[in-house]
Amino acid sequence: MSFQLTSEQEAIREAVREFGENEIEPVAREHDENKEYPEGIRREAAKYDLVAPTIDQEYGGAGMDLLDSVIVTEELWRADPGIGSAVGSAGFGTSMIQRFGAEWMKEEWLPPIAAGDAVSCSCISEPAHGSNVAGMETRAERDGDEWVIDGTKMWITNGTVADVAVVMAKTTPDAGRKGISAILVPTDTEGFEPTKIDNKLGIRASDLAEINLDGVRVPDENLIGEEDEGFYQLMNFFAGGRAGVAAQAVGAAQGALDAAVEYAGEREQFDQPISEFQAIQHKIAEMATSVEAARSLTYRAAGYAEEGDRELGMKYASMAKLFASERAVEVADEAIQVFGGAGYVTDHPVERYYRDARITKIYEGTSEIQKNIIADRLL
Ligand SMILES: Cc1cc2nc3c(=O)[nH]c(=O)nc-3n(C[C@H](O)[C@H](O)[C@H](O)COP(=O)(O)OP(=O)(O)OC[C@H]3O[C@@H](n4cnc5c(N)ncnc54)[C@H](O)[C@@H]3O)c2cc1C
């Protein structure tokens, strides 16, 4: 693996950075304060292929590989994690449709999602089952040529704005992970009832919901992939998903670092810029080193996941997610310290990076779960 990005990858970074600086950064604080989903920005981002960039070109996407898409995620989150999350998760679940779905599903749903006209969500977690995915209780039962789905999904990103959902449900209840299937559910189906969760610590521009599934009926053909294979189908995307969350963390940390560097050059105390104090210089040096180490591990994880080496992909993705998310919170914390009192209020973005970065230690598997996965592969 090369440690240099190609000129095409550098061009992707430049393009997303420009989009972030022009379209996202100026309105980031406002969206956070108003907890406002950035519908217009998402539609605009789609014109530049920044929404679900891994959707194949034949379905209207950019057909990016994982490393390219990780760069997109990193830059969106550098501009602002809340809006970055809303834009970057607009195609959540499309990997499952693209890899395992029937042709009609791909033709019906992937083009509008890539174009920014539709949004998807991925419904895995439940109120009583988060880390323990295999324990899920949502049931999908056959009734004639339909599936009937009952249960409750919790913490679903895009839950109130999505047009289509990939719902994971038990089709053979007593079989644990061997009894789970993935089912495509248009969100206007009767019985699909989202309730918005709007008291989040961070990524407030991103939509989140609890979803009650009350006798939701969809045709038999909405099964994605094989019956009872849903958990294993999902496993194919954990490495990519975790590399993606690591990229979110790298982006948030880079944003906090950039803000701290700029402020350190401007703020004066004792008749000199605070950047001339060695204490501040050392903070910045440590922050920058953390960001670069996290970025290297993230790109490496994306490389292994892309190559399809499942074991290496899982191990490195967990390492990258663990390391990058823990460092991101530390870096944002130190950025607040560089700002002093000004870092503690919403006038500057560092308190937002701190709140926003915190989610990366929780979703797509908590830090504790990542350590379990890494240890399982070593011991
Ligand atoms: C903003 C946000 C967006 C989200 N988006 C989605 C989404 O789009 N789709 C979706 O399906 N889910 C989503 N989630 C859910 C997320 O993936 C879960 O919150 C996460 O997996 C943890 O599950 P839990 O909250 O039930 O915590 P729990 O599993 O109850 O964990 C509680 C604590 O126990 C620890 N713990 C649990 N099991 C173990 C173990 N075996 N070993 C050691 N420690 C353990 C955990 O690390 C944690 O510290 C989202 C969550 C949030 C907050």
The ligand as an ORCA input file, in Angstrom:
! r2SCAN-3c Opt
* xyz 0 1
  C     -26.565      9.491     17.144
  C     -26.713      8.009     16.969
  C     -26.931      7.503     15.692
  C     -27.135      6.126     15.516
  N     -27.460      5.649     14.268
  C     -27.863      4.347     14.149
  C     -28.436      3.876     12.913
  O     -28.566      4.617     11.934
  N     -28.860      2.574     12.868
  C     -28.761      1.731     13.931
  O     -29.185      0.595     13.811
  N     -28.209      2.155     15.105
  C     -27.760      3.438     15.235
  N     -27.260      3.895     16.437
  C     -27.176      2.966     17.580
  C     -25.755      2.616     17.979
  O     -25.161      1.782     17.022
  C     -25.823      1.999     19.389
  O     -26.145      3.053     20.284
  C     -24.523      1.331     19.789
  O     -24.301      0.173     19.022
  C     -24.514      0.929     21.271
  O     -25.679      0.240     21.604
  P     -26.516      0.708     22.899
  O     -26.746      2.167     22.768
  O     -27.710     -0.158     23.022
  O     -25.549      0.485     24.122
  P     -25.376     -0.889     24.959
  O     -25.162     -2.014     23.999
  O     -26.483     -0.998     25.939
  O     -24.014     -0.622     25.707
  C     -23.946      0.101     26.951
  C     -22.514      0.035     27.457
  O     -22.159     -1.346     27.700
  C     -20.990     -1.674     26.976
  N     -21.058     -3.049     26.505
  C     -22.114     -3.691     25.929
  N     -21.777     -4.942     25.590
  C     -20.482     -5.111     25.955
  C     -19.560     -6.188     25.850
  N     -19.882     -7.352     25.274
  N     -18.296     -5.992     26.315
  C     -17.946     -4.810     26.877
  N     -18.764     -3.744     26.998
  C     -20.029     -3.908     26.535
  C     -20.966     -0.688     25.801
  O     -19.663     -0.531     25.270
  C     -21.492      0.578     26.454
  O     -20.451      1.211     27.134
  C     -27.027      5.250     16.626
  C     -26.770      5.778     17.900
  C     -26.654      7.125     18.087
  C     -26.458      7.665     19.483
*
